[in-house]
Amino acid sequence: MCTCCGKDGKRKNLYLTEYDANAVASERRFVTGITMHVYRCPEGGGWHITSNQRQW
């Protein structure tokens, strides 16, 4: 289980595949206009999305 947290202190969503994370990132870009980036969870076992360019 991933314990990664976002800037709000809440746990980040963990996506099992890079494809799944990219699908959510693309949808959020479309809805919000904010570019989202996909990166591998540093704890392993999945992928996260972020709007923070320094994270990825």
PDBQT receptor file of N, H, CA, C and O in Angstrom, charges set to zero:
ATOM      1  N   MET A   1       0.832  -1.184   0.000  1.00  0.00    +0.000 N 
ATOM      2  CA  MET A   1       0.000   0.000   0.000  1.00  0.00    +0.000 C 
ATOM      3  C   MET A   1       0.875   1.245   0.000  1.00  0.00    +0.000 C 
ATOM      4  O   MET A   1       1.877   1.311   0.712  1.00  0.00    +0.000 OA
ATOM      5  N   CYS A   2       0.499   2.208  -0.783  1.00  0.00    +0.000 N 
ATOM      6  H   CYS A   2      -0.315   2.155  -1.362  1.00  0.00    +0.000 HD
ATOM      7  CA  CYS A   2       1.255   3.445  -0.934  1.00  0.00    +0.000 C 
ATOM      8  C   CYS A   2       0.865   4.440   0.158  1.00  0.00    +0.000 C 
ATOM      9  O   CYS A   2      -0.315   4.595   0.473  1.00  0.00    +0.000 OA
ATOM     10  N   THR A   3       1.856   5.106   0.728  1.00  0.00    +0.000 N 
ATOM     11  H   THR A   3       2.815   4.979   0.473  1.00  0.00    +0.000 HD
ATOM     12  CA  THR A   3       1.590   6.130   1.739  1.00  0.00    +0.000 C 
ATOM     13  C   THR A   3       1.935   7.529   1.241  1.00  0.00    +0.000 C 
ATOM     14  O   THR A   3       2.024   8.458   2.044  1.00  0.00    +0.000 OA
ATOM     15  N   CYS A   4       2.131   7.701  -0.072  1.00  0.00    +0.000 N 
ATOM     16  H   CYS A   4       2.058   6.947  -0.724  1.00  0.00    +0.000 HD
ATOM     17  CA  CYS A   4       2.466   9.009  -0.637  1.00  0.00    +0.000 C 
ATOM     18  C   CYS A   4       1.317   9.990  -0.429  1.00  0.00    +0.000 C 
ATOM     19  O   CYS A   4       0.146   9.634  -0.561  1.00  0.00    +0.000 OA
ATOM     20  N   CYS A   5       1.674  11.241  -0.098  1.00  0.00    +0.000 N 
ATOM     21  H   CYS A   5       2.625  11.531   0.009  1.00  0.00    +0.000 HD
ATOM     22  CA  CYS A   5       0.669  12.277   0.131  1.00  0.00    +0.000 C 
ATOM     23  C   CYS A   5       0.885  13.448  -0.814  1.00  0.00    +0.000 C 
ATOM     24  O   CYS A   5       2.006  13.722  -1.243  1.00  0.00    +0.000 OA
ATOM     25  N   GLY A   6      -0.199  14.130  -1.129  1.00  0.00    +0.000 N 
ATOM     26  H   GLY A   6      -1.109  13.907  -0.781  1.00  0.00    +0.000 HD
ATOM     27  CA  GLY A   6      -0.142  15.326  -1.953  1.00  0.00    +0.000 C 
ATOM     28  C   GLY A   6       0.144  16.548  -1.100  1.00  0.00    +0.000 C 
ATOM     29  O   GLY A   6       0.329  16.436   0.112  1.00  0.00    +0.000 OA
ATOM     30  N   LYS A   7       0.180  17.717  -1.732  1.00  0.00    +0.000 N 
ATOM     31  H   LYS A   7       0.029  17.808  -2.716  1.00  0.00    +0.000 HD
ATOM     32  CA  LYS A   7       0.478  18.951  -1.007  1.00  0.00    +0.000 C 
ATOM     33  C   LYS A   7      -0.602  19.301   0.011  1.00  0.00    +0.000 C 
ATOM     34  O   LYS A   7      -0.365  20.092   0.923  1.00  0.00    +0.000 OA
ATOM     35  N   ASP A   8      -1.795  18.710  -0.144  1.00  0.00    +0.000 N 
ATOM     36  H   ASP A   8      -1.988  18.067  -0.885  1.00  0.00    +0.000 HD
ATOM     37  CA  ASP A   8      -2.887  18.936   0.805  1.00  0.00    +0.000 C 
ATOM     38  C   ASP A   8      -2.825  17.982   1.996  1.00  0.00    +0.000 C 
ATOM     39  O   ASP A   8      -3.656  18.064   2.900  1.00  0.00    +0.000 OA
ATOM     40  N   GLY A   9      -1.849  17.083   2.001  1.00  0.00    +0.000 N 
ATOM     41  H   GLY A   9      -1.174  17.016   1.267  1.00  0.00    +0.000 HD
ATOM     42  CA  GLY A   9      -1.679  16.137   3.090  1.00  0.00    +0.000 C 
ATOM     43  C   GLY A   9      -2.495  14.865   2.957  1.00  0.00    +0.000 C 
ATOM     44  O   GLY A   9      -2.374  13.958   3.780  1.00  0.00    +0.000 OA
ATOM     45  N   LYS A  10      -3.325  14.792   1.928  1.00  0.00    +0.000 N 
ATOM     46  H   LYS A  10      -3.424  15.529   1.259  1.00  0.00    +0.000 HD
ATOM     47  CA  LYS A  10      -4.149  13.598   1.705  1.00  0.00    +0.000 C 
ATOM     48  C   LYS A  10      -3.366  12.585   0.880  1.00  0.00    +0.000 C 
ATOM     49  O   LYS A  10      -2.480  12.946   0.105  1.00  0.00    +0.000 OA
ATOM     50  N   ARG A  11      -3.705  11.319   1.057  1.00  0.00    +0.000 N 
ATOM     51  H   ARG A  11      -4.425  11.026   1.687  1.00  0.00    +0.000 HD
ATOM     52  CA  ARG A  11      -3.024  10.274   0.279  1.00  0.00    +0.000 C 
ATOM     53  C   ARG A  11      -3.319  10.424  -1.203  1.00  0.00    +0.000 C 
ATOM     54  O   ARG A  11      -4.438  10.734  -1.612  1.00  0.00    +0.000 OA
ATOM     55  N   LYS A  12      -2.279  10.194  -1.994  1.00  0.00    +0.000 N 
ATOM     56  H   LYS A  12      -1.370   9.942  -1.662  1.00  0.00    +0.000 HD
ATOM     57  CA  LYS A  12      -2.423  10.261  -3.449  1.00  0.00    +0.000 C 
ATOM     58  C   LYS A  12      -3.119   9.010  -3.968  1.00  0.00    +0.000 C 
ATOM     59  O   LYS A  12      -2.990   7.926  -3.398  1.00  0.00    +0.000 OA
ATOM     60  N   ASN A  13      -3.856   9.179  -5.058  1.00  0.00    +0.000 N 
ATOM     61  H   ASN A  13      -3.960  10.059  -5.521  1.00  0.00    +0.000 HD
ATOM     62  CA  ASN A  13      -4.431   8.022  -5.739  1.00  0.00    +0.000 C 
ATOM     63  C   ASN A  13      -3.302   7.229  -6.380  1.00  0.00    +0.000 C 
ATOM     64  O   ASN A  13      -2.364   7.803  -6.934  1.00  0.00    +0.000 OA
ATOM     65  N   LEU A  14      -3.397   5.930  -6.302  1.00  0.00    +0.000 N 
ATOM     66  H   LEU A  14      -4.159   5.464  -5.852  1.00  0.00    +0.000 HD
ATOM     67  CA  LEU A  14      -2.408   5.045  -6.900  1.00  0.00    +0.000 C 
ATOM     68  C   LEU A  14      -3.063   4.312  -8.063  1.00  0.00    +0.000 C 
ATOM     69  O   LEU A  14      -4.091   3.656  -7.896  1.00  0.00    +0.000 OA
ATOM     70  N   TYR A  15      -2.460   4.429  -9.239  1.00  0.00    +0.000 N 
ATOM     71  H   TYR A  15      -1.625   4.962  -9.375  1.00  0.00    +0.000 HD
ATOM     72  CA  TYR A  15      -2.960   3.760 -10.436  1.00  0.00    +0.000 C 
ATOM     73  C   TYR A  15      -2.050   2.570 -10.712  1.00  0.00    +0.000 C 
ATOM     74  O   TYR A  15      -0.826   2.686 -10.652  1.00  0.00    +0.000 OA
ATOM     75  N   LEU A  16      -2.651   1.439 -11.012  1.00  0.00    +0.000 N 
ATOM     76  H   LEU A  16      -3.645   1.345 -11.061  1.00  0.00    +0.000 HD
ATOM     77  CA  LEU A  16      -1.873   0.212 -11.176  1.00  0.00    +0.000 C 
ATOM     78  C   LEU A  16      -1.000   0.215 -12.417  1.00  0.00    +0.000 C 
ATOM     79  O   LEU A  16       0.064  -0.404 -12.433  1.00  0.00    +0.000 OA
ATOM     80  N   THR A  17      -1.449   0.917 -13.469  1.00  0.00    +0.000 N 
ATOM     81  H   THR A  17      -2.313   1.419 -13.456  1.00  0.00    +0.000 HD
ATOM     82  CA  THR A  17      -0.662   0.956 -14.702  1.00  0.00    +0.000 C 
ATOM     83  C   THR A  17      -0.405   2.390 -15.126  1.00  0.00    +0.000 C 
ATOM     84  O   THR A  17      -1.151   3.300 -14.764  1.00  0.00    +0.000 OA
ATOM     85  N   GLU A  18       0.645   2.581 -15.886  1.00  0.00    +0.000 N 
ATOM     86  H   GLU A  18       1.251   1.841 -16.180  1.00  0.00    +0.000 HD
ATOM     87  CA  GLU A  18       0.951   3.893 -16.440  1.00  0.00    +0.000 C 
ATOM     88  C   GLU A  18      -0.175   4.333 -17.378  1.00  0.00    +0.000 C 
ATOM     89  O   GLU A  18      -0.510   5.515 -17.448  1.00  0.00    +0.000 OA
ATOM     90  N   TYR A  19      -0.748   3.376 -18.092  1.00  0.00    +0.000 N 
ATOM     91  H   TYR A  19      -0.476   2.415 -18.035  1.00  0.00    +0.000 HD
ATOM     92  CA  TYR A  19      -1.857   3.666 -19.002  1.00  0.00    +0.000 C 
ATOM     93  C   TYR A  19      -3.043   4.263 -18.238  1.00  0.00    +0.000 C 
ATOM     94  O   TYR A  19      -3.618   5.264 -18.666  1.00  0.00    +0.000 OA
ATOM     95  N   ASP A  20      -3.405   3.653 -17.116  1.00  0.00    +0.000 N 
ATOM     96  H   ASP A  20      -2.938   2.840 -16.768  1.00  0.00    +0.000 HD
ATOM     97  CA  ASP A  20      -4.518   4.155 -16.305  1.00  0.00    +0.000 C 
ATOM     98  C   ASP A  20      -4.241   5.567 -15.799  1.00  0.00    +0.000 C 
ATOM     99  O   ASP A  20      -5.118   6.429 -15.844  1.00  0.00    +0.000 OA
ATOM    100  N   ALA A  21      -3.030   5.801 -15.322  1.00  0.00    +0.000 N 
ATOM    101  H   ALA A  21      -2.317   5.101 -15.285  1.00  0.00    +0.000 HD
ATOM    102  CA  ALA A  21      -2.664   7.125 -14.818  1.00  0.00    +0.000 C 
ATOM    103  C   ALA A  21      -2.720   8.160 -15.933  1.00  0.00    +0.000 C 
ATOM    104  O   ALA A  21      -3.198   9.275 -15.721  1.00  0.00    +0.000 OA
ATOM    105  N   ASN A  22      -2.235   7.800 -17.119  1.00  0.00    +0.000 N 
ATOM    106  H   ASN A  22      -1.847   6.895 -17.291  1.00  0.00    +0.000 HD
ATOM    107  CA  ASN A  22      -2.282   8.727 -18.252  1.00  0.00    +0.000 C 
ATOM    108  C   ASN A  22      -3.713   9.035 -18.672  1.00  0.00    +0.000 C 
ATOM    109  O   ASN A  22      -4.011  10.163 -19.066  1.00  0.00    +0.000 OA
ATOM    110  N   ALA A  23      -4.598   8.053 -18.595  1.00  0.00    +0.000 N 
ATOM    111  H   ALA A  23      -4.356   7.137 -18.275  1.00  0.00    +0.000 HD
ATOM    112  CA  ALA A  23      -6.002   8.273 -18.950  1.00  0.00    +0.000 C 
ATOM    113  C   ALA A  23      -6.637   9.295 -18.008  1.00  0.00    +0.000 C 
ATOM    114  O   ALA A  23      -7.357  10.187 -18.457  1.00  0.00    +0.000 OA
ATOM    115  N   VAL A  24      -6.378   9.170 -16.717  1.00  0.00    +0.000 N 
ATOM    116  H   VAL A  24      -5.794   8.445 -16.352  1.00  0.00    +0.000 HD
ATOM    117  CA  VAL A  24      -6.920  10.114 -15.741  1.00  0.00    +0.000 C 
ATOM    118  C   VAL A  24      -6.284  11.491 -15.927  1.00  0.00    +0.000 C 
ATOM    119  O   VAL A  24      -6.976  12.507 -15.861  1.00  0.00    +0.000 OA
ATOM    120  N   ALA A  25      -4.976  11.530 -16.157  1.00  0.00    +0.000 N 
ATOM    121  H   ALA A  25      -4.414  10.705 -16.210  1.00  0.00    +0.000 HD
ATOM    122  CA  ALA A  25      -4.284  12.803 -16.369  1.00  0.00    +0.000 C 
ATOM    123  C   ALA A  25      -4.845  13.527 -17.589  1.00  0.00    +0.000 C 
ATOM    124  O   ALA A  25      -5.042  14.742 -17.552  1.00  0.00    +0.000 OA
ATOM    125  N   SER A  26      -5.099  12.800 -18.655  1.00  0.00    +0.000 N 
ATOM    126  H   SER A  26      -4.939  11.813 -18.685  1.00  0.00    +0.000 HD
ATOM    127  CA  SER A  26      -5.658  13.400 -19.875  1.00  0.00    +0.000 C 
ATOM    128  C   SER A  26      -7.052  13.952 -19.620  1.00  0.00    +0.000 C 
ATOM    129  O   SER A  26      -7.382  15.043 -20.084  1.00  0.00    +0.000 OA
ATOM    130  N   GLU A  27      -7.865  13.215 -18.894  1.00  0.00    +0.000 N 
ATOM    131  H   GLU A  27      -7.597  12.328 -18.517  1.00  0.00    +0.000 HD
ATOM    132  CA  GLU A  27      -9.220  13.673 -18.577  1.00  0.00    +0.000 C 
ATOM    133  C   GLU A  27      -9.177  14.945 -17.730  1.00  0.00    +0.000 C 
ATOM    134  O   GLU A  27      -9.939  15.882 -17.970  1.00  0.00    +0.000 OA
ATOM    135  N   ARG A  28      -8.289  14.973 -16.745  1.00  0.00    +0.000 N 
ATOM    136  H   ARG A  28      -7.670  14.212 -16.550  1.00  0.00    +0.000 HD
ATOM    137  CA  ARG A  28      -8.179  16.164 -15.889  1.00  0.00    +0.000 C 
ATOM    138  C   ARG A  28      -7.660  17.369 -16.666  1.00  0.00    +0.000 C 
ATOM    139  O   ARG A  28      -8.095  18.495 -16.427  1.00  0.00    +0.000 OA
ATOM    140  N   ARG A  29      -6.727  17.138 -17.600  1.00  0.00    +0.000 N 
ATOM    141  H   ARG A  29      -6.373  16.223 -17.794  1.00  0.00    +0.000 HD
ATOM    142  CA  ARG A  29      -6.249  18.235 -18.460  1.00  0.00    +0.000 C 
ATOM    143  C   ARG A  29      -7.405  18.812 -19.255  1.00  0.00    +0.000 C 
ATOM    144  O   ARG A  29      -7.539  20.030 -19.380  1.00  0.00    +0.000 OA
ATOM    145  N   PHE A  30      -8.239  17.932 -19.792  1.00  0.00    +0.000 N 
ATOM    146  H   PHE A  30      -8.131  16.943 -19.690  1.00  0.00    +0.000 HD
ATOM    147  CA  PHE A  30      -9.379  18.356 -20.603  1.00  0.00    +0.000 C 
ATOM    148  C   PHE A  30     -10.377  19.157 -19.767  1.00  0.00    +0.000 C 
ATOM    149  O   PHE A  30     -10.867  20.194 -20.215  1.00  0.00    +0.000 OA
ATOM    150  N   VAL A  31     -10.677  18.689 -18.565  1.00  0.00    +0.000 N 
ATOM    151  H   VAL A  31     -10.278  17.847 -18.201  1.00  0.00    +0.000 HD
ATOM    152  CA  VAL A  31     -11.685  19.322 -17.713  1.00  0.00    +0.000 C 
ATOM    153  C   VAL A  31     -11.181  20.620 -17.085  1.00  0.00    +0.000 C 
ATOM    154  O   VAL A  31     -11.910  21.610 -17.038  1.00  0.00    +0.000 OA
ATOM    155  N   THR A  32      -9.938  20.619 -16.603  1.00  0.00    +0.000 N 
ATOM    156  H   THR A  32      -9.345  19.814 -16.641  1.00  0.00    +0.000 HD
ATOM    157  CA  THR A  32      -9.434  21.765 -15.836  1.00  0.00    +0.000 C 
ATOM    158  C   THR A  32      -8.507  22.683 -16.616  1.00  0.00    +0.000 C 
ATOM    159  O   THR A  32      -8.322  23.843 -16.248  1.00  0.00    +0.000 OA
ATOM    160  N   GLY A  33      -7.923  22.168 -17.692  1.00  0.00    +0.000 N 
ATOM    161  H   GLY A  33      -8.072  21.225 -17.991  1.00  0.00    +0.000 HD
ATOM    162  CA  GLY A  33      -6.940  22.952 -18.439  1.00  0.00    +0.000 C 
ATOM    163  C   GLY A  33      -5.556  22.931 -17.811  1.00  0.00    +0.000 C 
ATOM    164  O   GLY A  33      -4.641  23.591 -18.303  1.00  0.00    +0.000 OA
ATOM    165  N   ILE A  34      -5.396  22.181 -16.730  1.00  0.00    +0.000 N 
ATOM    166  H   ILE A  34      -6.140  21.645 -16.330  1.00  0.00    +0.000 HD
ATOM    167  CA  ILE A  34      -4.109  22.094 -16.037  1.00  0.00    +0.000 C 
ATOM    168  C   ILE A  34      -3.359  20.869 -16.542  1.00  0.00    +0.000 C 
ATOM    169  O   ILE A  34      -3.908  19.767 -16.574  1.00  0.00    +0.000 OA
ATOM    170  N   THR A  35      -2.108  21.062 -16.934  1.00  0.00    +0.000 N 
ATOM    171  H   THR A  35      -1.662  21.956 -16.908  1.00  0.00    +0.000 HD
ATOM    172  CA  THR A  35      -1.292  19.948 -17.408  1.00  0.00    +0.000 C 
ATOM    173  C   THR A  35      -0.913  19.057 -16.235  1.00  0.00    +0.000 C 
ATOM    174  O   THR A  35      -0.371  19.520 -15.232  1.00  0.00    +0.000 OA
ATOM    175  N   MET A  36      -1.205  17.791 -16.379  1.00  0.00    +0.000 N 
ATOM    176  H   MET A  36      -1.645  17.415 -17.195  1.00  0.00    +0.000 HD
ATOM    177  CA  MET A  36      -0.889  16.807 -15.351  1.00  0.00    +0.000 C 
ATOM    178  C   MET A  36       0.227  15.904 -15.866  1.00  0.00    +0.000 C 
ATOM    179  O   MET A  36       0.317  15.628 -17.062  1.00  0.00    +0.000 OA
ATOM    180  N   HIS A  37       1.071  15.452 -14.948  1.00  0.00    +0.000 N 
ATOM    181  H   HIS A  37       0.998  15.677 -13.976  1.00  0.00    +0.000 HD
ATOM    182  CA  HIS A  37       2.200  14.597 -15.297  1.00  0.00    +0.000 C 
ATOM    183  C   HIS A  37       2.067  13.269 -14.555  1.00  0.00    +0.000 C 
ATOM    184  O   HIS A  37       1.564  13.219 -13.433  1.00  0.00    +0.000 OA
ATOM    185  N   VAL A  38       2.517  12.218 -15.185  1.00  0.00    +0.000 N 
ATOM    186  H   VAL A  38       2.926  12.259 -16.096  1.00  0.00    +0.000 HD
ATOM    187  CA  VAL A  38       2.475  10.874 -14.609  1.00  0.00    +0.000 C 
ATOM    188  C   VAL A  38       3.881  10.494 -14.164  1.00  0.00    +0.000 C 
ATOM    189  O   VAL A  38       4.854  10.746 -14.875  1.00  0.00    +0.000 OA
ATOM    190  N   TYR A  39       3.982   9.889 -12.990  1.00  0.00    +0.000 N 
ATOM    191  H   TYR A  39       3.192   9.684 -12.412  1.00  0.00    +0.000 HD
ATOM    192  CA  TYR A  39       5.286   9.417 -12.522  1.00  0.00    +0.000 C 
ATOM    193  C   TYR A  39       5.108   8.145 -11.700  1.00  0.00    +0.000 C 
ATOM    194  O   TYR A  39       4.057   7.906 -11.105  1.00  0.00    +0.000 OA
ATOM    195  N   ARG A  40       6.155   7.345 -11.684  1.00  0.00    +0.000 N 
ATOM    196  H   ARG A  40       7.009   7.539 -12.168  1.00  0.00    +0.000 HD
ATOM    197  CA  ARG A  40       6.129   6.080 -10.934  1.00  0.00    +0.000 C 
ATOM    198  C   ARG A  40       6.154   6.385  -9.435  1.00  0.00    +0.000 C 
ATOM    199  O   ARG A  40       6.888   7.263  -8.981  1.00  0.00    +0.000 OA
ATOM    200  N   CYS A  41       5.357   5.662  -8.691  1.00  0.00    +0.000 N 
ATOM    201  H   CYS A  41       4.761   4.949  -9.060  1.00  0.00    +0.000 HD
ATOM    202  CA  CYS A  41       5.329   5.817  -7.238  1.00  0.00    +0.000 C 
ATOM    203  C   CYS A  41       6.713   5.482  -6.671  1.00  0.00    +0.000 C 
ATOM    204  O   CYS A  41       7.260   4.421  -6.975  1.00  0.00    +0.000 OA
ATOM    205  N   PRO A  42       7.283   6.370  -5.854  1.00  0.00    +0.000 N 
ATOM    206  CA  PRO A  42       8.607   6.081  -5.300  1.00  0.00    +0.000 C 
ATOM    207  C   PRO A  42       8.609   4.886  -4.348  1.00  0.00    +0.000 C 
ATOM    208  O   PRO A  42       9.667   4.326  -4.061  1.00  0.00    +0.000 OA
ATOM    209  N   GLU A  43       7.446   4.497  -3.864  1.00  0.00    +0.000 N 
ATOM    210  H   GLU A  43       6.587   4.952  -4.097  1.00  0.00    +0.000 HD
ATOM    211  CA  GLU A  43       7.343   3.324  -2.996  1.00  0.00    +0.000 C 
ATOM    212  C   GLU A  43       7.116   2.050  -3.802  1.00  0.00    +0.000 C 
ATOM    213  O   GLU A  43       7.090   0.952  -3.246  1.00  0.00    +0.000 OA
ATOM    214  N   GLY A  44       6.951   2.203  -5.114  1.00  0.00    +0.000 N 
ATOM    215  H   GLY A  44       6.972   3.095  -5.565  1.00  0.00    +0.000 HD
ATOM    216  CA  GLY A  44       6.762   1.060  -6.006  1.00  0.00    +0.000 C 
ATOM    217  C   GLY A  44       5.316   0.611  -6.079  1.00  0.00    +0.000 C 
ATOM    218  O   GLY A  44       4.483   0.983  -5.253  1.00  0.00    +0.000 OA
ATOM    219  N   GLY A  45       5.043  -0.199  -7.089  1.00  0.00    +0.000 N 
ATOM    220  H   GLY A  45       5.720  -0.502  -7.760  1.00  0.00    +0.000 HD
ATOM    221  CA  GLY A  45       3.730  -0.807  -7.196  1.00  0.00    +0.000 C 
ATOM    222  C   GLY A  45       2.666   0.008  -7.880  1.00  0.00    +0.000 C 
ATOM    223  O   GLY A  45       1.490  -0.345  -7.798  1.00  0.00    +0.000 OA
ATOM    224  N   GLY A  46       3.022   1.079  -8.550  1.00  0.00    +0.000 N 
ATOM    225  H   GLY A  46       3.978   1.365  -8.617  1.00  0.00    +0.000 HD
ATOM    226  CA  GLY A  46       1.995   1.841  -9.244  1.00  0.00    +0.000 C 
ATOM    227  C   GLY A  46       2.479   3.187  -9.743  1.00  0.00    +0.000 C 
ATOM    228  O   GLY A  46       3.678   3.456  -9.813  1.00  0.00    +0.000 OA
ATOM    229  N   TRP A  47       1.513   4.025 -10.087  1.00  0.00    +0.000 N 
ATOM    230  H   TRP A  47       0.539   3.807 -10.030  1.00  0.00    +0.000 HD
ATOM    231  CA  TRP A  47       1.767   5.324 -10.707  1.00  0.00    +0.000 C 
ATOM    232  C   TRP A  47       0.902   6.395 -10.062  1.00  0.00    +0.000 C 
ATOM    233  O   TRP A  47      -0.193   6.117  -9.572  1.00  0.00    +0.000 OA
ATOM    234  N   HIS A  48       1.412   7.634 -10.068  1.00  0.00    +0.000 N 
ATOM    235  H   HIS A  48       2.301   7.861 -10.466  1.00  0.00    +0.000 HD
ATOM    236  CA  HIS A  48       0.674   8.789  -9.566  1.00  0.00    +0.000 C 
ATOM    237  C   HIS A  48       0.580   9.833 -10.669  1.00  0.00    +0.000 C 
ATOM    238  O   HIS A  48       1.281   9.761 -11.678  1.00  0.00    +0.000 OA
ATOM    239  N   ILE A  49      -0.309  10.812 -10.452  1.00  0.00    +0.000 N 
ATOM    240  H   ILE A  49      -0.879  10.870  -9.632  1.00  0.00    +0.000 HD
ATOM    241  CA  ILE A  49      -0.333  11.983 -11.326  1.00  0.00    +0.000 C 
ATOM    242  C   ILE A  49      -0.117  13.217 -10.461  1.00  0.00    +0.000 C 
ATOM    243  O   ILE A  49      -0.471  13.232  -9.282  1.00  0.00    +0.000 OA
ATOM    244  N   THR A  50       0.463  14.245 -11.057  1.00  0.00    +0.000 N 
ATOM    245  H   THR A  50       0.750  14.233 -12.015  1.00  0.00    +0.000 HD
ATOM    246  CA  THR A  50       0.732  15.481 -10.339  1.00  0.00    +0.000 C 
ATOM    247  C   THR A  50       0.672  16.658 -11.299  1.00  0.00    +0.000 C 
ATOM    248  O   THR A  50       0.857  16.505 -12.507  1.00  0.00    +0.000 OA
ATOM    249  N   SER A  51       0.412  17.825 -10.745  1.00  0.00    +0.000 N 
ATOM    250  H   SER A  51       0.262  17.949  -9.764  1.00  0.00    +0.000 HD
ATOM    251  CA  SER A  51       0.509  19.053 -11.529  1.00  0.00    +0.000 C 
ATOM    252  C   SER A  51       1.851  19.730 -11.261  1.00  0.00    +0.000 C 
ATOM    253  O   SER A  51       2.188  20.728 -11.898  1.00  0.00    +0.000 OA
ATOM    254  N   ASN A  52       2.609  19.185 -10.323  1.00  0.00    +0.000 N 
ATOM    255  H   ASN A  52       2.335  18.375  -9.806  1.00  0.00    +0.000 HD
ATOM    256  CA  ASN A  52       3.908  19.730  -9.944  1.00  0.00    +0.000 C 
ATOM    257  C   ASN A  52       4.978  19.247 -10.922  1.00  0.00    +0.000 C 
ATOM    258  O   ASN A  52       5.275  18.054 -10.978  1.00  0.00    +0.000 OA
ATOM    259  N   GLN A  53       5.553  20.163 -11.685  1.00  0.00    +0.000 N 
ATOM    260  H   GLN A  53       5.312  21.132 -11.639  1.00  0.00    +0.000 HD
ATOM    261  CA  GLN A  53       6.544  19.782 -12.692  1.00  0.00    +0.000 C 
ATOM    262  C   GLN A  53       7.826  19.253 -12.069  1.00  0.00    +0.000 C 
ATOM    263  O   GLN A  53       8.519  18.452 -12.695  1.00  0.00    +0.000 OA
ATOM    264  N   ARG A  54       8.160  19.671 -10.868  1.00  0.00    +0.000 N 
ATOM    265  H   ARG A  54       7.596  20.322 -10.359  1.00  0.00    +0.000 HD
ATOM    266  CA  ARG A  54       9.403  19.228 -10.230  1.00  0.00    +0.000 C 
ATOM    267  C   ARG A  54       9.334  17.775  -9.777  1.00  0.00    +0.000 C 
ATOM    268  O   ARG A  54      10.364  17.115  -9.633  1.00  0.00    +0.000 OA
ATOM    269  N   GLN A  55       8.130  17.280  -9.554  1.00  0.00    +0.000 N 
ATOM    270  H   GLN A  55       7.294  17.816  -9.671  1.00  0.00    +0.000 HD
ATOM    271  CA  GLN A  55       7.959  15.917  -9.034  1.00  0.00    +0.000 C 
ATOM    272  C   GLN A  55       8.374  14.861 -10.047  1.00  0.00    +0.000 C 
ATOM    273  O   GLN A  55       8.952  13.841  -9.671  1.00  0.00    +0.000 OA
ATOM    274  N   TRP A  56       8.096  15.083 -11.296  1.00  0.00    +0.000 N 
ATOM    275  H   TRP A  56       7.627  15.911 -11.602  1.00  0.00    +0.000 HD
ATOM    276  CA  TRP A  56       8.354  14.042 -12.283  1.00  0.00    +0.000 C 
ATOM    277  C   TRP A  56       9.648  14.326 -12.950  1.00  0.00    +0.000 C 
ATOM    278  O   TRP A  56      10.070  13.572 -13.827  1.00  0.00    +0.000 OA
TER     279      TRP A  56
